[in-house]
Amino acid sequence: MTFQRARTEEQREIRRRAILDTASAMLDEMPVAAVTLNELSRRVGLAKPNVLRYFESREAVLLELLDRFLREWLADLADELAAGVDEELPMDRRATAVAEILSRSLSGRGVLCDLFGAQGGVLEHNVSVEVVARYKRASLERLTTMTALVRTYLPELGESATMFSLQTMVLAGALSAYSTPPPSLRAAYEAEPDLARFHLGLEESLKLSLTATLLGALPRR
């Protein structure tokens, strides 16, 4: 892909979308840690300084993608919860159903979980105050959306729904690192099966953690 110099706002927006779409395609091939600005520049057909005219760093690109994927997931989650949770069920059964749907939905979105895992320790570094503040403002909107979804099916959570929603994203990121071990660690697990207890399946681990969190947060009868 090659570009002529962007002269209009429309052309600049096309360039930004191309950079984001190329980075998204890279994440289908490799983990977040392997995405480099040099390779992104090469694939998008722009010199590295030109990419930096649109995004101040690799982390800024990935933060914007994280927000894109999070918005897409929440839109799908609304439909998944509507189809999978009977609002007439007792509270504990609704909680179990919500935890199962969240776990299944997130485990099918490995890139999103990988980005969650990199967010605090990597992606929110090497960015300006302006960029990280803009991302956090968007994140507040996503958190509000998720909180409203959870409260629809578990109104008993009350104010705890916000913390549960945030913890769900944090857990998905943390557990995803243990569900996708690097080649050397996979080889170690195969050579010594006892070590494989550290290899956690993302869906089952999330389901266990989220179910326990929900049942612990709900009011006692």
N, C-alpha and C positions, 0 to 999 in steps of 0.2 A: 504494500500500500504506500502511495506517495501523495504528498499534498503540495498544492501551491500555497503561497503566503496567504494567510487568512486576513481579509481586509474588512469584512463586515461582522457584525455581531452574530448573524446566522452562521457564517463560516467558522467563527470561533467556537460556537456551540457544537457544530458538527465535529470539530477537532476534539473538543472535550469528550464528547460521547464516544468517539473512536478510541481515545485513550482508555476510557473506562471499559468499553466493550472488549478491548484487547486484553486488559488486565483481568477481566472476568474470565475470558477464555484460558488465560494462563493458569488461573486458579482451578480450572477443571483438570489440568495436567499435573500440577505440582502444589505442595503445601505453601502456605503464606510465607514461611521463612525462606523459600527458594525464589520468590519473585524479586527480581532486581530491577532497578531503574534502567540499567544498561540494556537488559534483555527486552524490557518493555519498549524502550526507545527503538530498538532494532526492529521489533515486530510491528510497531505501529508506523514505521517509516519516517520517523522524525529524529533529528539530532537531539541528544539529551538536553542541551540548553533550551531547545524549543518545547520539549515536554514540560520543563520547569517553568515555562511561561504560563502554563495552564494549571499546574499543580506544583506546589512548592517542594514536595518530596514524595517518595514512594509511599510513605505512611499516609499522606493526604489523599492519595489515590485510593488506597485501601480503606480508609475511613469512609469515603464517599460510597464505595462499593458495599461496605458493611451496612450503611443506612439503606441502600437500595435493596439488598437482600432481606433485611429485616422488615421493610415495608411489604415486600412480596410475601414473606412468610406469614405476617400477621393477617394479610388479606386471605390467604389460604386457610389459616388457622380458624378464622371466623366460620368458614364453611364446614371445616372438620369438626369443630365443637358442636355446631348446630345439628350436624348429622349424627353425632355419636353420643350426645349426652341428653338423657331424658330428664327434664327439669322437675318431673314429678317423683323421681327416685328419692329415697332417704339421703340425708346429707353425706354420710360416709360412702355410699355407693356413687354418688355424684363426684365426690372427691377422687375416688379411685378411677372413675372414667376420665376425668379431666387429666389426671396424672398419666394415664395410659396414652391418651391422645397427644399430649404434649411430648411425651417420650418418643412415640412413633413418628410424629411429625418432624421433630428436631433431628432424630437419628437419620432421617432421609435427606437431610440438608447438611452434609459434611462440610461444605465450604463455609457456610454460615457459622457452624460450630467452631471451625478452625479460626475464623476471624474473631469470634467471641473470645477464644482463648488467647489470642494475640493482642487484644484491645488494650488492656491495662498496662501490660509490661512492655509492649512494642509500639503499637499503632498510635498511642497518645503521646509518644515521644517524637522528637524531631519534627514537630509541627508548631506553628506560631499560635499565640493566644487567640488570634482571630479565627484560625481554622478549627482549633479544638473547641472553642466556645460555640461556634456555629454547629459543629457536630453534636455537642452536648445538648444544645437547644433542640435539635432534631430528635435526639435520643429521648428527651423528656416527652415529646409528642408520642413517640413509639411506646414508651413505658405507660403513658396514659391510656393509649389504645389497648394494650395488653391487659392492663388492670381492669378496664371496663369489660373486656371479654371474660376474664376470670370471674368477676363479680356477677356477671349475668347468670352463671351456672352455680356459683358458690357465694351468694350474697352474705352468708354467715361469716365470711372472712373479714368483712368490714375493711378497716384501714390496713389490715395485714395483707390485703391483696396486692398492694404496691410492692411491698418487700418480697412477697412470694414471686411476683413477676420478675423482679430484678434478679433474685437468687436463681431462678430458672435459667436465665441467660448465662449467669456466671457459672453455674454447674455444668451447663452444656459445653461451655468452653473448656473448663477444667477437665471434665471426663473425656472429652474428645481426644485429648493428648494421650490418654492411656488406651484408647480404643484403636489407634492407628500407629502402632510402633514402627520405628524405622527398620530397614532391612537387617541391620546388625542385631537389633534386639529380637526381631522375629526369628533369626537364626539361633539365637541363644535359647529362646523358648522351645524351639524344635529340638535342640540338643539336650536340654534339661527341662522336661515337661513340668517339673515342680515349680519352675520359675514362672510358668504361664499364669499362675494365679494373679499376677500383677497386670495381666492383659484383660481389661474390662470391656465387655460388650456395651456399646454406648446406650442402646435402647433399654436393656435390662437394668443397667446401672442408674440411668436417669429415672426409670420407672420406680425403682426402689427408693431413691433419694426424694423424688418429688411426692410420692405417696406418703412417706414418713413425714415430710415437711408439712404437707397439707393436713394430715390427720392430727399432727401436733399443734397446728395453728388454729384449727377449728374449735369453737366452744364446746365444752363438755355438755352432754345432755343432763 
